[in-house]
Amino acid sequence: MLSADDVRAAAQRLHGQVLDTPCLPSRTLSAICGCEVFLKFENHQFTASFKERGAFNKISLLSDEERARGVLAVSAGNHAQGVAYHAQRLGIPATIVMPRFAPSVKVERTRGFGATVVLHGDSFDDARTHGLALAAERGLTLVHPYDDPAVAAGQGTIGLEMLAQQPTIDTLLVAVGGGGLISGVATGARSIRPDIQVIGVQTERFPAVWNAVHGQSRPSAQATIADGIGVKLPGAQLLPLIHERVDDMLLVGEDDIEQAMVMLLEIEKTVVEGAGAVGLAALLKYRERFAGRRVGLILCGGNIEPLVLAEIIQRGMVKSGRLVRLRIDVRDVPGALAEVAARLGQLGANIDEVQHQRAFSSLSVERAQIEVVVQTRGVAHVEQILAAMRADGFQAERIA
Ligand SMILES: Cc1ncc(COP(=O)(O)O)c(C=O)c1O
């Protein structure tokens, strides 16, 4: 079973090999959440996730002969890059097996670290079966993404670092996929502060470890915005550790995750992927439970496609009322559109899109309908805008 000594030994091996990322208090998030919040910026690692820690620790434990033969990992995500990057640094050949549909940017990034990428199968399970066979056939060492004590020990170095950097932390909220990160972190952190609360967070769409801890059997979905923790099969070696060393498991929804991603971007100016935001999502969702505590959150990854991020930002703006669609009925006379635009401008609403329609409107023929998407300062501002437009005689309402 993974011990604190294993995590401490991993920390010595990792010294100077991965970033000792900052762990900083967040004044604004603390005020919002009603507790003291500390953020560990693992999204600053070179490959933008903590996965380098476990990968490096595992690889550095290999014999010369194993190094010469090479390593293999099955992953289309952060683990692939962590293994490929450190294998390249250490001059070890790396083979990464991904499903055929893996996004080309991930394939290219992994190839960029000198790894041989093998695309196989339509599903992750197909890729895994092929990867295991390939490793056995070629004598390559498998670097499992989580179910390996050496990998979990590497991830656990985050727990040691956080408590060295911020010794007052009394609670850790940790994203859980297969369970390697939380097993290691709980082991490391408890060795310094035995009474620390370690709480795992999963998405409602992939609740495998939550199920195991709560004796439930909720089904898994197909996909989640937190793809890094979209895991159906937790580590068999890790579950006993999680039962022993983790205090509780919480679930968050997709909306909670998106909201937390946007807050981290706006407040902390930091980009996290879905899995990197679940800790904050849980803190916001279960606020009362953490009131007054000193909570450490691990921003465990920052790999997200820019277009997906752009969509999440826009949806966040809509949810907070800072991007709204208004429908305004006007008399169908020359200058009506200009009048509406001018009034919106005076009210501080910045127009993003305009649609002016007659034919598709259900209004009488002498009227026209204008739909505008406007940027505002938030819900209260939207109410002010609508009230002012109505006072001016326009029929105005917020839609969708
Ligand atoms: C960003 C991110 N967060 C969390 C996890 C979960 O780690 P584990 O599978 O060790 O629980 C992963 C795993 O890939 C990840 O990429």
The ligand as a Tripos MOL2 file, in Angstrom:
@<TRIPOS>MOLECULE
LIG
   16    16     1     0     0
SMALL
NO_CHARGES

@<TRIPOS>ATOM
      1 C1         -6.7790   17.6940  -15.2140 C.3       1 LIG1
      2 C2         -7.0040   16.4180  -14.4980 C.ar      1 LIG1
      3 N1         -7.5360   16.4640  -13.2720 N.ar      1 LIG1
      4 C3         -7.7580   15.3470  -12.5540 C.ar      1 LIG1
      5 C4         -7.4660   14.0960  -13.0610 C.ar      1 LIG1
      6 C5         -7.7910   12.8990  -12.2230 C.3       1 LIG1
      7 O1         -6.6930   12.1630  -11.8180 O.3       1 LIG1
      8 P1         -6.8680   10.6630  -11.3210 P.3       1 LIG1
      9 O2         -7.2600    9.8450  -12.5130 O.co2     1 LIG1
     10 O3         -5.5450   10.3010  -10.7800 O.co2     1 LIG1
     11 O4         -7.9480   10.6510  -10.2950 O.co2     1 LIG1
     12 C6         -6.8960   14.0060  -14.3360 C.ar      1 LIG1
     13 C7         -6.5570   12.7120  -14.9110 C.2       1 LIG1
     14 O5         -6.1570   12.6020  -16.0350 O.2       1 LIG1
     15 C8         -6.6640   15.1860  -15.0700 C.ar      1 LIG1
     16 O6         -6.1220   15.1610  -16.3000 O.3       1 LIG1
@<TRIPOS>BOND
     1     1     2 1
     2     2     3 ar
     3     2    15 ar
     4     3     4 ar
     5     4     5 ar
     6     5     6 1
     7     5    12 ar
     8     6     7 1
     9     7     8 1
    10     8     9 2
    11     8    10 1
    12     8    11 1
    13    12    13 1
    14    12    15 ar
    15    13    14 2
    16    15    16 1
@<TRIPOS>SUBSTRUCTURE
     1 LIG1         1 GROUP 0 **** ****
